[in-house]
Amino acid sequence: MKVLLLGATGNLGIRLIPALLSHNHSVVAFVRSSSKLTSLLPSALLSQIVVVEGDAKSSGSIKKTILEKDCDAVVNTAGLAALMPWQTSELPRIFEAVIQATKEAGMERKKALRVWFLGGMGLLDMPGTRSVITHYLPIYREHLQNFALLNSISTEIIRWSILCPSLMTPRSSTFELPMQAPTESLIMSATVPPHWKDVWARRIPLLGPFIVLGLNVGQYTTNLEDNAEVIASDLEKGGDEWVGKKVGVWDASREKH
C-alpha cells in the first residue's frame, strides 16, 4: 500500500516511517521542511521514501499529492492540539484540510481512501457516564471539534479511524530497519478506554466520575513505537475492524511492573 504520511517529522510520524516500511508499505512523506526530515532520519531510511514539501493546511496540495503519487491511504499525525480551552492551534485547520483532500481525492477516484487520524484519549467515552473524558478533564478540547467534523463524514466517503492514546513516550531514539520488534502488548478497544477500572467511588454524587478518572488516566501511557505499529499493521491487514471508530490503547505490560 502506498501511504501519504503527514507530520513525518513529529514524534509519532518519524516512527511511522520504519513501521510502515516494515509492513511493506511505500511511504510518501508530506512535510513542511524536507531539510528537517533529512536531519532526523538516517540516510538508509530516507532513500526508501518519497519526500514532498507542502503545507498541511492546504487541502489542494494534499489532494494533488495523493493523486500524483497514487496514494492508497493517508496517515495524519501533523499538528498539536492546544492544551487549554482558551488557546488555539493550527490543528483544526490541518484536520479540515486532510478531510477535504481525502474526500475529494476519493470521489475523483470513485473509491474511498483509508485514513488514520491522531486524536487523544479525551475523545473516548468515559465508562459509566454519557460523556467523553474531555468533559471531565477539559484539556486538548480541539480534538472534540476535529472529531465532530470527522464523525459527520460517512465511511463510504472516507474509511477513517482515529487513534486516541494518552501520553506517548519513546522506547528508542533511533530509527532504522529492520525495525525493533514491537512489544505486542497494546490492547485496543473502540469508543471506550480498554482495561478501565471501575471503583465504588463513581457512585458519589457529582465527584464520583472525577475520582474514577483520576485513578485511571495515569495508567494509559504507551510507547510511540507501539502506536506506530498499530497503524502500520492495520493498513497491511486492510480490514474494516477499526473503520469509523475512535480507538483507545492500553499497554498490558504495565500491569506486570
Buried (B, 14 or more C-beta within 10 A) or exposed (E): BBBBBBBBBBBBBBBBBBBBBBBEBBBBBBBBEBEEBBEBBEEEBBEBBBBBBBBBBBBEBBBBBBBEBEBBBBBBBBBBBBEEEEEEBBBBBBBBBBBBBBBBBBEEEEEBBBBBBBBBBBBBBBBEBEEBBBBBBEBBBBBBBBBEBBEEBEBEBBBBBBBBBBEBEEBEEEBEBEBBEBBEBBBBBBBBBBBBEEEEBBEEEEEBBBBBBEBBBEBBBBBBBBBBBBBBBBBBEEEEEBBBBBBBBBBEEEEEE
